Amino acid sequence: MTTTDSGPVQQAEMDAARKWTAQHMDGDTPPFSFLYGGRSTTGLLKTWRRTCTTTKLDIRRTQRVVTFTDPATGLVVRWTAVIYRDFPVVEWTVHLKNTGKKNTPIVEKLQGIDANFDLPPGRTLLHYNVGSPTKPEDYQPLTADLKRGDAKTIATSGGRACNAHMPFFNLAWPEGGVILAIGWGGQWAAEFRRGNRGGMNIKAGQELTHFTLHPGEEVRTPLIALLFHRGDHIHSQNIWRRWMIAHNLPRLNGKLPAPMLCGTGFVSFAPWGTSNAQTMKVFMDTYKARKIPIDAWWIDAGWYNCDASIATTGYSIWSHTGTWEPDRHRFPNGVREATDHAHKKGLKTILWFEPERVWHPGTWLAEKHPEWLLTTAPDPTFFAADKNTRLLNLGNPEALRWLINHVSGLLKREKVDIYREDCNMDPLPFWRANDTKDRQGITEIRHIMGHLAYWDELRRRHPNLIIDCVSSGSKRIEFEAFRRAAITLTRSDYVPGYTLTEPNTTRLAANQSMIYGISSWIPYHGLGIHLIDTYRFRSLMSPGFVFDIDPRRDDIDIDLWRRLCAQFKQVAPYYLGDYYPLTPYSLKQNVWMAWQFDCPEKGEGMVQAFRREQSRLVSLRLKLRGLCPENIYIVTNLDDNRTLKLTGRALMTKGLPATLKNRPESGLWVYRCNTPKP
């Protein structure tokens, strides 16, 4: 066994990763493909000049760069792979550059991965998840049983990476498998095809590519990552979570952002851009006075100039984005007046942006730089593809340069700690409407590359900046984004509220199920709450937790609110540990749902359980995972402070006895190992 940040990684997992990587890095069949002038690279690359360099990046990673050069056209294919020595992971990106003096032949069907895997006899299951389409099923775990001859194609929609499905897959066969992750903020597609003789071919990449490259032009494929595993797929999901935390989530001063409680007044008091600096200061003062321990103050949409009617009506149209300056009617001293007040209270500050969506006409970008904006014909198939919406083209160097300088200046001037970026539109029709027949996919590639460069430069200029990645919920989740954005504070726009026609218990059950599904892949996610009661609070509780509540209300049980906040602070560190679902996934109201977060290095963890409103079961035994069988654990019920002392073996085989007498009701337990360390 190899002890790493992933816990006990099996040597067989490391060996499988090394073997597969060596076969493809040292062989003549790289794990990507495309057609070039109608010819497949499967045979074509063997005839091109090949070079290879190896560089040790650090004690945990080695980089290998393989280049293939076409002597006839000057096309250079650069395949950059990173091999991890502490995880059974290999990742790569492919760049294509035209070093010749003429346009290249057509590059098409460019696949970031096109590779074969040998399968042992037995069932092969493909585990994957719904994305964030703003439905009760958001993040629902799905499984496809791939038999010989079967093929399964999965894609996102609208050009947002998590709009239909998450770009993460766990292919499991008897005693092992491989996780595939696609790092691409645009329109991706993946195909899993099992051969009649038992092998498996995986293809994945940008959905549509058919383009010529101009002289000097360079493009890239999605980032691909493979994680090889042995044992059940839940074990492999925790290796994935640990790899995400160890090598992907950005640090601030060497540390991960801590789980946090945030306060805002976006819906509860000042909706749709009617808030002002004075109200925010009153809210922050009231949170402090009532001893509600928030960590950050959140300024959401509408702080900017978004409609001229604000001067006479006091109401703004928050969706009229494109003039990124504070509205001086409500913020005469800028947003800085609110952020300075927050900092005096010891709070971080969050400021909402939506830089890519531009309202036309009337906004600064629409009037001053229409040449930077992409248009498309109105299409109800796509979200916000209407006559008034434009897409800021981040593939345009001038537009990108302006955005970097302007937003960077705002962040500095307004003293912002967390840059919250939204995208309430489908960019795909705008990209494709601006491609010519021989340049299909180029506008998307340019935009994705520009967007990543934008985030990179913001973080370079502001080393302590946290980026919050949202998009009508979290429709842009993909793992390359999370190398820049540590958090997503709104995992779904399907949120429980008090003005919705559906019963809130329906939405609360859906949000429990979202936490259940997303936690296998994303360690740091969050959502907001509008009312305070124990069941609701725990149904939404997650590493980033937002109170969209007017703290001045007299009908709120402040003692309960404080007690629930204290419980959150107690268990929050466990959210970055290992995750185990303890019950089957379900949206039904007649079941229990439960999960466990475990920190084996500390010998501590927590269990959450929900008895939904139609469940007849009063008690259930929840079989925990990841514990040391011989160790003794003290388990504390945080509702009544009663404790149990049980061995790890008993908790894993017989289970934690959980009793919830009411419907609906939630339970929260913490445990710690009571066995002295040798």
C-alpha positions as CSV (number, residue, x, y, z in Angstrom):
1,M,0.0,0.0,0.0
2,T,1.1,3.6,-0.7
3,T,0.1,6.1,1.9
4,T,-0.6,9.5,0.2
5,D,-3.1,12.4,0.3
6,S,-5.5,9.9,-1.2
7,G,-5.3,7.6,1.9
8,P,-4.4,4.0,1.2
9,V,-3.9,3.9,-2.6
10,Q,-3.5,0.3,-3.7
11,Q,-0.2,-0.5,-5.4
12,A,-2.3,-2.3,-8.1
13,E,-3.9,1.0,-8.9
14,M,-0.6,2.8,-9.3
15,D,0.7,-0.1,-11.4
16,A,-2.4,0.0,-13.7
17,A,-1.9,3.7,-14.3
18,R,1.8,3.4,-15.0
19,K,1.3,0.5,-17.4
20,W,-1.5,2.2,-19.4
21,T,0.5,5.4,-19.6
22,A,3.7,3.7,-20.7
23,Q,1.9,1.8,-23.4
24,H,0.5,5.0,-24.9
25,M,3.4,7.4,-24.2
26,D,6.1,5.1,-25.5
27,G,4.1,3.4,-28.2
28,D,3.0,4.7,-31.6
29,T,-0.7,4.9,-30.8
30,P,-1.4,8.1,-28.7
31,P,-4.8,8.2,-26.9
32,F,-6.2,11.0,-29.1
33,S,-7.3,11.2,-32.7
34,F,-8.6,13.4,-35.5
35,L,-9.0,13.4,-39.3
36,Y,-6.5,15.5,-41.2
37,G,-7.4,16.1,-44.8
38,G,-9.7,13.1,-44.6
39,R,-7.0,10.8,-43.2
40,S,-7.0,9.3,-39.8
41,T,-4.1,10.1,-37.4
42,T,-4.2,6.4,-36.3
43,G,-1.8,5.7,-39.1
44,L,-0.8,9.2,-40.2
45,L,1.2,10.2,-37.0
46,K,3.5,7.2,-37.5
47,T,4.9,8.9,-40.6
48,W,5.5,12.3,-38.9
49,R,8.6,13.4,-37.1
50,R,8.3,12.6,-33.4
51,T,10.1,14.1,-30.4
52,C,9.7,13.5,-26.7
53,T,10.9,15.4,-23.6
54,T,10.5,14.6,-19.9
55,T,10.5,17.2,-17.1
56,K,10.1,16.7,-13.4
57,L,7.6,19.3,-12.3
58,D,7.8,18.5,-8.6
59,I,8.2,15.5,-6.3
60,R,4.7,14.4,-7.2
61,R,4.4,15.1,-10.9
62,T,6.3,14.4,-14.1
63,Q,5.5,16.0,-17.4
64,R,6.1,14.4,-20.8
65,V,5.7,16.3,-24.0
66,V,5.4,14.4,-27.3
67,T,5.3,16.4,-30.6
68,F,4.4,15.2,-34.0
69,T,5.3,17.4,-37.0
70,D,3.9,17.0,-40.5
71,P,6.8,17.9,-42.8
72,A,4.4,18.6,-45.7
73,T,2.1,21.2,-44.1
74,G,3.9,22.3,-41.0
75,L,1.2,21.2,-38.6
76,V,2.7,20.5,-35.1
77,V,0.7,18.4,-32.7
78,R,1.9,18.8,-29.1
79,W,0.6,16.3,-26.6
80,T,1.4,17.4,-23.0
81,A,0.8,14.8,-20.3
82,V,1.3,14.9,-16.6
83,I,1.9,11.7,-14.7
84,Y,1.2,11.7,-11.0
85,R,3.4,9.7,-8.6
86,D,1.1,10.0,-5.5
87,F,-2.2,9.2,-7.3
88,P,-3.1,6.6,-10.1
89,V,-3.8,9.5,-12.4
90,V,-2.6,10.7,-15.8
91,E,-3.9,13.8,-17.6
92,W,-3.2,15.5,-20.9
93,T,-4.1,18.2,-23.4
94,V,-3.4,18.3,-27.1
95,H,-2.4,21.5,-28.9
96,L,-2.4,21.9,-32.7
97,K,-0.4,24.7,-34.3
98,N,0.1,25.6,-38.0
99,T,3.8,26.5,-38.4
100,G,3.4,26.5,-42.2
101,K,2.8,29.4,-44.6
102,K,-0.6,28.2,-45.8
103,N,-3.9,27.2,-44.3
104,T,-3.8,23.6,-43.2
105,P,-6.0,20.9,-44.6
106,I,-9.3,20.4,-42.6
107,V,-8.9,19.1,-39.1
108,E,-12.1,17.3,-38.0
109,K,-13.5,15.0,-35.4
110,L,-10.8,16.0,-33.0
111,Q,-11.0,13.8,-29.9
112,G,-9.2,14.7,-26.7
113,I,-9.3,11.0,-25.9
114,D,-9.7,8.0,-28.3
115,A,-8.4,5.0,-26.5
116,N,-9.0,1.3,-25.9
117,F,-9.2,-0.5,-22.6
118,D,-9.0,-4.2,-22.0
119,L,-11.9,-5.6,-19.9
120,P,-12.0,-8.7,-17.8
121,P,-15.1,-11.0,-18.1
122,G,-18.2,-9.8,-16.3
123,R,-20.4,-6.7,-16.1
124,T,-19.1,-3.3,-17.1
125,L,-21.0,-0.5,-15.5
126,L,-20.8,3.2,-16.5
127,H,-21.5,5.5,-13.5
128,Y,-22.3,9.1,-14.4
129,N,-24.5,12.0,-13.2
130,V,-27.1,14.4,-14.4
131,G,-25.8,17.9,-14.5
132,S,-27.5,21.1,-13.4
133,P,-30.5,21.6,-15.7
134,T,-32.5,23.2,-12.8
135,K,-34.7,20.2,-12.2
136,P,-35.4,18.0,-9.2
137,E,-33.0,15.4,-10.8
138,D,-30.0,17.8,-10.7
139,Y,-26.9,15.6,-10.0
140,Q,-28.8,12.4,-9.9
141,P,-26.5,9.4,-10.1
142,L,-27.1,7.2,-13.2
143,T,-25.8,3.8,-14.2
144,A,-25.6,2.2,-17.7
145,D,-24.9,-1.6,-18.0
146,L,-22.7,-1.8,-21.1
147,K,-23.0,-5.2,-22.7
148,R,-20.9,-6.5,-25.6
149,G,-21.7,-4.5,-28.7
150,D,-23.3,-1.6,-26.7
151,A,-22.5,2.1,-27.2
152,K,-23.5,5.0,-25.0
153,T,-23.1,8.6,-26.0
154,I,-23.4,11.4,-23.4
155,A,-23.1,15.1,-24.0
156,T,-23.8,18.5,-22.5
157,S,-26.1,21.0,-24.1
158,G,-26.1,24.7,-24.9
159,G,-22.3,25.1,-24.6
160,R,-22.3,25.0,-20.8
161,A,-20.2,22.1,-19.4
162,C,-22.7,20.8,-16.8
163,N,-26.0,21.9,-18.4
164,A,-27.2,18.3,-19.1
165,H,-24.7,15.9,-17.6
166,M,-21.6,16.3,-15.5
167,P,-18.4,15.8,-17.5
168,F,-17.2,13.0,-15.1
169,F,-17.6,9.3,-15.6
170,N,-16.7,6.2,-13.6
171,L,-16.3,3.0,-15.7
172,A,-16.3,0.0,-13.4
173,W,-15.7,-3.6,-14.2
174,P,-15.0,-6.6,-11.9
175,E,-12.3,-5.6,-9.4
176,G,-11.4,-2.3,-11.1
177,G,-12.1,0.5,-13.5
178,V,-11.2,4.0,-14.6
179,I,-12.6,7.4,-14.0
180,L,-12.7,9.8,-17.0
181,A,-12.9,13.6,-16.5
182,I,-13.3,16.1,-19.3
183,G,-12.0,19.6,-18.7
184,W,-13.8,21.8,-21.1
185,G,-16.1,24.8,-20.4
186,G,-18.0,24.4,-23.7
187,Q,-19.9,21.8,-25.7
188,W,-18.4,18.3,-25.1
189,A,-19.5,14.8,-26.0
190,A,-18.3,11.4,-24.9
191,E,-18.9,7.9,-26.4
192,F,-18.3,4.6,-24.6
193,R,-18.4,1.7,-27.0
194,R,-17.9,-1.9,-25.9
195,G,-16.7,-4.3,-28.6
196,N,-18.2,-7.6,-29.4
197,R,-15.0,-9.3,-28.0
198,G,-15.2,-7.4,-24.7
199,G,-12.8,-4.4,-25.0
200,M,-13.9,-0.8,-24.5
201,N,-13.2,2.2,-26.7
202,I,-13.7,5.7,-25.2
203,K,-13.9,8.8,-27.3
204,A,-14.4,12.3,-25.8
205,G,-13.8,15.8,-26.8
206,Q,-15.4,19.0,-28.2
207,E,-18.6,18.0,-29.9
208,L,-18.1,19.7,-33.3
209,T,-14.7,20.3,-34.9
210,H,-14.2,20.9,-38.7
211,F,-11.7,23.6,-39.4
212,T,-8.6,24.8,-41.1
213,L,-5.9,26.5,-39.2
214,H,-4.4,29.7,-40.4
215,P,-0.6,30.2,-40.5
216,G,0.7,30.7,-36.9
217,E,-2.7,29.7,-35.4
218,E,-2.9,27.3,-32.4
219,V,-5.8,25.6,-30.8
220,R,-6.3,23.0,-28.1
221,T,-8.5,20.0,-27.1
222,P,-10.2,19.6,-23.7
223,L,-8.1,18.5,-20.8
224,I,-8.5,14.8,-20.2
225,A,-7.8,13.0,-16.9
226,L,-7.9,9.3,-16.1
227,L,-7.8,7.8,-12.7
228,F,-7.3,4.0,-12.4
229,H,-8.9,2.1,-9.5
230,R,-9.5,-1.2,-7.9
231,G,-12.3,-2.3,-5.7
232,D,-15.8,-0.7,-5.6
233,H,-16.5,2.6,-7.3
234,I,-17.2,4.4,-4.1
235,H,-13.6,3.8,-3.0
236,S,-12.5,5.3,-6.3
237,Q,-14.7,8.4,-5.9
238,N,-12.8,9.2,-2.7
239,I,-9.5,8.9,-4.4
240,W,-10.9,11.3,-7.0
241,R,-12.1,13.7,-4.2
242,R,-8.6,13.6,-2.6
243,W,-6.9,14.2,-6.0
244,M,-9.2,17.2,-6.6
245,I,-8.3,18.6,-3.2
246,A,-4.6,17.8,-3.4
247,H,-3.8,18.9,-6.9
248,N,-6.7,21.0,-8.3
249,L,-8.5,23.3,-5.9
250,P,-6.5,26.6,-5.6
251,R,-4.9,27.6,-2.3
252,L,-4.8,31.0,-0.6
253,N,-1.5,31.4,1.3
254,G,-1.1,27.6,1.0
255,K,-4.5,26.8,2.4
256,L,-7.8,25.7,1.0
257,P,-10.7,28.2,1.4
258,A,-12.5,27.2,4.6
259,P,-16.2,26.3,4.5
260,M,-18.2,29.4,5.2
261,L,-21.5,31.0,6.1
262,C,-22.5,33.9,3.9
263,G,-25.1,36.6,4.4
264,T,-27.0,38.5,1.7
265,G,-30.3,40.3,1.1
266,F,-30.9,39.6,-2.5
267,V,-34.3,37.9,-2.3
268,S,-35.2,38.4,1.4
269,F,-35.4,42.2,1.3
270,A,-34.0,43.9,-1.8
271,P,-34.7,41.7,-4.8
272,W,-33.5,42.2,-8.4
273,G,-31.1,45.0,-7.9
274,T,-32.9,47.3,-5.4
275,S,-30.4,46.9,-2.6
276,N,-28.2,49.8,-1.6
277,A,-25.1,50.3,0.6
278,Q,-27.0,51.6,3.6
279,T,-29.3,48.6,3.7
280,M,-26.4,46.2,3.5
281,K,-24.6,48.0,6.3
282,V,-27.8,47.6,8.5
283,F,-28.0,43.9,7.6
284,M,-24.4,43.3,8.5
285,D,-24.8,45.2,11.8
286,T,-27.9,43.2,12.6
287,Y,-26.1,39.9,12.0
288,K,-23.4,41.0,14.3
289,A,-25.8,42.2,17.0
290,R,-27.9,39.0,16.9
291,K,-24.7,36.9,17.0
292,I,-25.3,35.0,13.7
293,P,-21.7,34.1,12.8
294,I,-21.5,34.8,9.1
295,D,-18.0,34.8,7.4
296,A,-18.8,36.7,4.2
297,W,-21.1,39.4,2.8
298,W,-22.6,38.6,-0.6
299,I,-23.5,41.4,-3.1
300,D,-25.5,39.8,-5.8
301,A,-26.8,41.0,-9.2
302,G,-27.9,44.6,-9.8
303,W,-25.2,46.6,-8.1
304,Y,-24.2,48.1,-11.5
305,N,-25.9,50.5,-13.9
306,C,-28.6,48.2,-15.4
307,D,-31.5,50.4,-16.2
308,A,-32.1,54.2,-16.5
309,S,-35.5,53.9,-14.7
310,I,-33.7,53.4,-11.4
311,A,-33.4,57.1,-10.9
312,T,-37.2,57.6,-10.8
313,T,-38.7,54.2,-9.9
314,G,-36.0,52.9,-7.5
315,Y,-36.2,49.6,-9.5
316,S,-33.5,48.1,-11.8
317,I,-33.5,45.3,-14.3
318,W,-30.6,43.2,-13.0
319,S,-30.4,41.2,-16.2
320,H,-29.4,44.3,-18.3
321,T,-25.8,43.5,-17.9
322,G,-23.0,45.2,-19.9
323,T,-22.2,48.4,-17.9
324,W,-19.9,47.3,-15.2
325,E,-19.8,50.3,-12.9
326,P,-21.5,50.7,-9.5
327,D,-25.0,52.4,-9.7
328,R,-24.3,55.7,-8.1
329,H,-28.0,56.2,-7.3
330,R,-27.8,53.3,-4.8
331,F,-24.0,53.3,-4.2
332,P,-22.9,56.9,-4.3
333,N,-19.5,56.0,-2.9
334,G,-19.3,52.8,-4.9
335,V,-19.7,49.2,-3.7
336,R,-16.6,50.0,-1.6
337,E,-18.9,51.6,1.0
338,A,-20.4,48.2,1.7
339,T,-17.2,46.2,1.4
340,D,-15.3,48.5,3.7
341,H,-18.0,48.0,6.3
342,A,-17.8,44.2,5.8
343,H,-14.1,44.2,6.4
344,K,-14.5,46.2,9.6
345,K,-16.8,43.4,10.7
346,G,-14.2,40.8,9.9
347,L,-16.2,39.6,6.8
348,K,-15.0,38.6,3.4
349,T,-16.8,40.2,0.5
350,I,-18.5,38.5,-2.5
351,L,-19.4,40.5,-5.7
352,W,-21.5,39.1,-8.5
353,F,-20.5,39.5,-12.2
354,E,-21.8,38.2,-15.5
355,P,-19.3,39.5,-17.9
356,E,-20.1,37.5,-21.0
357,R,-23.8,38.3,-21.3
358,V,-24.5,41.7,-22.7
359,W,-27.9,43.4,-23.0
360,H,-28.5,45.2,-26.2
361,P,-29.3,48.1,-26.6
362,G,-28.4,50.7,-23.9
363,T,-25.5,49.1,-22.0
364,W,-21.9,50.4,-22.2
365,L,-20.5,47.4,-24.1
366,A,-23.4,47.3,-26.5
367,E,-23.1,51.0,-27.4
368,K,-19.3,51.5,-27.3
369,H,-18.0,48.2,-28.6
370,P,-20.6,46.3,-30.7
371,E,-17.7,44.8,-32.7
372,W,-16.7,42.7,-29.6
373,L,-20.2,41.1,-29.3
374,L,-21.4,37.9,-30.9
375,T,-25.0,37.7,-32.1
376,T,-27.3,34.9,-33.2
377,A,-30.8,34.5,-34.4
378,P,-33.5,34.2,-31.7
379,D,-34.0,30.6,-30.8
380,P,-36.2,29.3,-28.0
381,T,-34.2,26.1,-28.0
382,F,-31.4,27.9,-26.2
383,F,-31.6,29.9,-23.0
384,A,-31.3,33.7,-23.6
385,A,-30.7,33.3,-27.4
386,D,-33.1,36.3,-28.0
387,K,-33.0,39.6,-29.8
388,N,-31.7,41.5,-26.8
389,T,-28.8,39.2,-25.8
390,R,-25.2,39.4,-27.0
391,L,-22.2,37.3,-26.1
392,L,-18.9,39.1,-25.3
393,N,-16.4,37.4,-27.5
394,L,-13.6,36.3,-25.2
395,G,-11.8,35.0,-28.3
396,N,-11.3,38.6,-29.4
397,P,-7.9,39.8,-27.9
398,E,-9.1,43.4,-27.5
399,A,-12.3,42.4,-25.7
400,L,-10.4,40.1,-23.5
401,R,-7.8,42.7,-22.7
402,W,-10.5,45.2,-21.8
403,L,-12.3,42.8,-19.6
404,I,-9.2,41.8,-17.7
405,N,-8.2,45.4,-17.0
406,H,-11.6,46.6,-16.2
407,V,-12.7,43.8,-13.8
408,S,-9.3,43.7,-12.2
409,G,-9.5,47.4,-11.5
410,L,-13.0,47.0,-10.1
411,L,-11.9,44.2,-7.8
412,K,-9.1,46.3,-6.5
413,R,-11.0,49.6,-6.2
414,E,-14.0,48.0,-4.6
415,K,-12.0,45.7,-2.2
416,V,-13.6,42.4,-3.3
417,D,-12.4,39.1,-1.9
418,I,-14.5,36.6,-3.8
419,Y,-15.3,37.1,-7.5
420,R,-18.6,35.5,-8.3
421,E,-19.0,34.8,-12.0
422,D,-22.4,33.8,-13.5
423,C,-23.5,33.0,-17.0
424,N,-27.2,33.0,-17.6
425,M,-27.1,32.1,-21.3
426,D,-26.3,29.3,-23.6
427,P,-23.2,30.4,-25.6
428,L,-23.3,27.5,-28.1
429,P,-25.7,29.1,-30.7
430,F,-23.6,32.3,-30.6
431,W,-20.4,30.4,-31.2
432,R,-21.8,28.3,-34.1
433,A,-23.5,31.2,-35.8
434,N,-20.2,32.9,-36.1
435,D,-18.2,30.0,-37.6
436,T,-17.8,29.6,-41.3
437,K,-18.1,26.2,-42.9
438,D,-14.3,25.6,-42.9
439,R,-13.9,27.0,-39.3
440,Q,-16.5,25.0,-37.3
441,G,-15.6,24.9,-33.6
442,I,-13.0,27.7,-33.8
443,T,-15.1,30.4,-32.1
444,E,-15.9,28.1,-29.2
445,I,-12.2,27.1,-28.8
446,R,-11.1,30.7,-28.9
447,H,-13.7,31.7,-26.3
448,I,-12.8,28.8,-23.9
449,M,-9.1,29.6,-24.2
450,G,-9.8,33.3,-23.6
451,H,-12.0,32.6,-20.6
452,L,-9.4,30.5,-18.9
453,A,-6.8,33.2,-19.7
454,Y,-9.1,35.8,-18.1
455,W,-9.3,33.8,-14.8
456,D,-5.6,33.1,-14.8
457,E,-4.8,36.7,-15.1
458,L,-7.3,37.8,-12.4
459,R,-5.6,35.3,-10.1
460,R,-2.1,36.4,-11.1
461,R,-3.0,40.0,-10.3
462,H,-4.9,39.1,-7.2
463,P,-3.2,36.1,-5.6
464,N,-5.7,36.0,-2.7
465,L,-8.8,36.2,-4.9
466,I,-11.3,33.4,-4.6
467,I,-13.4,32.6,-7.7
468,D,-16.9,31.3,-7.3
469,C,-18.0,29.4,-10.5
470,V,-21.7,29.6,-11.2
471,S,-23.9,29.6,-14.2
472,S,-27.7,29.5,-13.7
473,G,-26.9,27.3,-10.8
474,S,-23.7,25.4,-11.6
475,K,-24.0,24.6,-15.3
476,R,-20.3,25.2,-15.9
477,I,-18.8,22.7,-13.5
478,E,-15.8,21.0,-15.0
479,F,-12.5,20.1,-13.4
480,E,-10.2,22.6,-15.3
481,A,-12.4,25.4,-14.1
482,F,-11.9,24.2,-10.5
483,R,-8.2,24.7,-10.9
484,R,-9.0,28.4,-10.8
485,A,-12.4,28.5,-9.0
486,A,-12.3,26.7,-5.7
487,I,-16.0,26.9,-5.0
488,T,-19.5,27.0,-6.5
489,L,-21.9,28.7,-4.1
490,T,-25.0,27.9,-6.0
491,R,-25.0,24.2,-7.1
492,S,-28.5,24.5,-8.6
493,D,-31.1,27.2,-9.4
494,Y,-33.8,24.7,-8.3
495,V,-34.0,26.2,-4.8
496,P,-36.5,26.0,-2.0
497,G,-38.3,29.3,-1.4
498,Y,-41.4,30.6,0.3
499,T,-43.1,31.9,-2.9
500,L,-43.1,28.7,-4.9
501,T,-46.2,26.7,-5.7
502,E,-44.5,23.3,-5.1
503,P,-44.5,22.0,-1.6
504,N,-41.2,23.0,0.0
505,T,-40.7,19.4,1.2
506,T,-40.5,18.4,-2.5
507,R,-37.7,20.9,-3.1
508,L,-36.0,20.1,0.1
509,A,-35.9,16.4,-0.8
510,A,-34.5,17.3,-4.2
511,N,-31.8,19.4,-2.6
512,Q,-30.9,16.6,-0.2
513,S,-30.5,14.4,-3.3
514,M,-28.4,17.1,-5.0
515,I,-25.9,17.0,-2.1
516,Y,-26.0,13.2,-2.3
517,G,-25.0,13.3,-6.0
518,I,-22.6,16.2,-6.4
519,S,-20.5,15.3,-3.4
520,S,-19.0,12.3,-5.2
521,W,-17.3,14.7,-7.6
522,I,-17.1,18.3,-6.2
523,P,-15.8,18.8,-2.6
524,Y,-16.8,22.5,-2.2
525,H,-20.4,23.5,-3.2
526,G,-23.2,25.5,-1.7
527,L,-26.7,26.9,-1.8
528,G,-28.9,29.5,-0.1
529,I,-31.7,29.3,2.5
530,H,-34.6,31.7,3.0
531,L,-36.2,30.5,6.2
532,I,-34.9,28.9,9.4
533,D,-36.0,25.5,10.7
534,T,-33.9,22.5,11.5
535,Y,-35.0,20.2,8.6
536,R,-34.7,23.0,6.0
537,F,-31.3,24.1,7.3
538,R,-29.8,20.6,7.2
539,S,-31.4,19.8,3.8
540,L,-29.3,22.6,2.3
541,M,-26.3,22.6,4.6
542,S,-23.0,22.3,2.6
543,P,-19.5,23.8,2.6
544,G,-20.7,27.1,1.1
545,F,-24.0,28.0,2.9
546,V,-25.8,31.3,2.3
547,F,-28.4,33.1,4.4
548,D,-30.7,35.1,2.2
549,I,-32.7,36.2,5.2
550,D,-33.6,39.6,6.7
551,P,-32.0,39.2,10.1
552,R,-34.3,42.0,11.5
553,R,-37.4,39.8,11.3
554,D,-39.1,39.2,14.6
555,D,-40.6,35.8,13.6
556,I,-37.2,34.0,13.4
557,D,-36.1,31.7,16.2
558,I,-32.7,33.3,16.8
559,D,-31.7,30.8,19.4
560,L,-32.4,28.0,16.9
561,W,-30.5,29.8,14.2
562,R,-27.5,30.3,16.4
563,R,-27.6,26.7,17.5
564,L,-27.7,25.4,13.9
565,C,-24.9,27.7,12.9
566,A,-22.8,26.3,15.8
567,Q,-23.5,22.8,14.5
568,F,-22.5,23.8,11.0
569,K,-19.2,25.3,12.3
570,Q,-18.6,22.0,14.2
571,V,-19.1,19.7,11.2
572,A,-17.9,21.9,8.3
573,P,-14.3,20.6,8.3
574,Y,-15.6,17.1,7.6
575,Y,-17.1,18.2,4.2
576,L,-13.5,18.1,2.8
577,G,-13.0,14.5,3.9
578,D,-14.1,11.2,2.3
579,Y,-17.7,10.9,1.2
580,Y,-20.0,7.8,1.5
581,P,-23.6,7.6,0.5
582,L,-25.4,5.4,3.1
583,T,-28.8,4.9,1.5
584,P,-29.9,4.6,-2.1
585,Y,-30.5,7.7,-4.1
586,S,-34.2,8.7,-4.3
587,L,-36.5,11.7,-4.8
588,K,-39.4,9.8,-3.2
589,Q,-41.0,11.1,0.0
590,N,-41.5,7.7,1.6
591,V,-37.8,7.0,2.2
592,W,-34.8,8.0,4.3
593,M,-31.7,9.5,2.8
594,A,-28.3,9.6,4.6
595,W,-24.6,10.1,4.0
596,Q,-21.3,10.2,5.8
597,F,-18.2,12.4,5.6
598,D,-15.2,10.8,7.2
599,C,-11.7,12.2,8.0
600,P,-9.7,9.0,8.6
601,E,-6.5,10.8,9.4
602,K,-8.3,12.5,12.4
603,G,-10.4,9.5,13.2
604,E,-13.5,11.8,13.0
605,G,-16.5,12.4,10.9
606,M,-20.2,13.1,10.7
607,V,-23.4,11.5,9.5
608,Q,-26.5,13.2,8.2
609,A,-29.9,11.5,7.8
610,F,-33.3,12.6,6.7
611,R,-36.7,10.9,7.3
612,R,-38.9,12.3,4.6
613,E,-42.5,13.3,5.2
614,Q,-44.1,10.0,4.0
615,S,-41.6,7.5,5.4
616,R,-43.1,5.0,7.9
617,L,-39.7,3.9,9.2
618,V,-39.0,5.4,12.6
619,S,-35.6,3.8,13.0
620,L,-32.8,2.7,10.6
621,R,-29.3,1.3,11.0
622,L,-26.8,3.2,8.9
623,K,-23.8,1.1,8.1
624,L,-20.8,3.5,8.1
625,R,-17.7,3.1,6.0
626,G,-14.0,3.9,6.2
627,L,-13.5,3.2,9.9
628,C,-10.9,1.2,11.6
629,P,-12.6,-2.1,12.7
630,E,-10.7,-2.5,16.0
631,N,-11.0,1.2,17.1
632,I,-13.6,2.5,19.5
633,Y,-15.6,5.5,18.4
634,I,-17.7,7.9,20.5
635,V,-20.8,8.9,18.5
636,T,-22.7,12.0,19.6
637,N,-26.2,13.0,18.5
638,L,-26.1,16.7,18.1
639,D,-29.8,17.1,18.8
640,D,-29.8,15.6,22.3
641,N,-26.1,15.3,23.0
642,R,-26.5,11.6,23.8
643,T,-23.5,9.5,23.1
644,L,-22.8,5.9,22.0
645,K,-19.5,4.0,22.3
646,L,-19.1,1.5,19.5
647,T,-16.3,-0.3,17.6
648,G,-15.6,0.6,14.1
649,R,-16.6,-3.0,13.2
650,A,-20.0,-2.6,14.8
651,L,-20.6,0.7,13.1
652,M,-19.7,-0.8,9.7
653,T,-21.5,-4.2,10.1
654,K,-24.5,-3.6,12.4
655,G,-24.7,0.1,11.7
656,L,-25.3,3.3,13.6
657,P,-28.8,3.1,15.2
658,A,-30.7,6.2,14.0
659,T,-34.2,7.1,15.3
660,L,-36.2,10.0,13.9
661,K,-39.7,10.1,15.4
662,N,-41.2,12.9,13.4
663,R,-42.0,13.4,9.7
664,P,-40.1,15.0,8.2
665,E,-37.1,15.1,10.5
666,S,-33.4,15.2,10.2
667,G,-30.5,13.8,12.3
668,L,-26.9,14.9,12.7
669,W,-24.2,12.8,14.4
670,V,-20.5,13.4,14.9
671,Y,-18.0,10.7,15.9
672,R,-14.4,10.5,17.0
673,C,-12.0,7.7,17.5
674,N,-11.4,7.1,21.3
675,T,-8.6,4.6,20.8
676,P,-5.3,6.0,21.8
677,K,-2.7,6.1,19.1
678,P,0.2,3.8,19.6
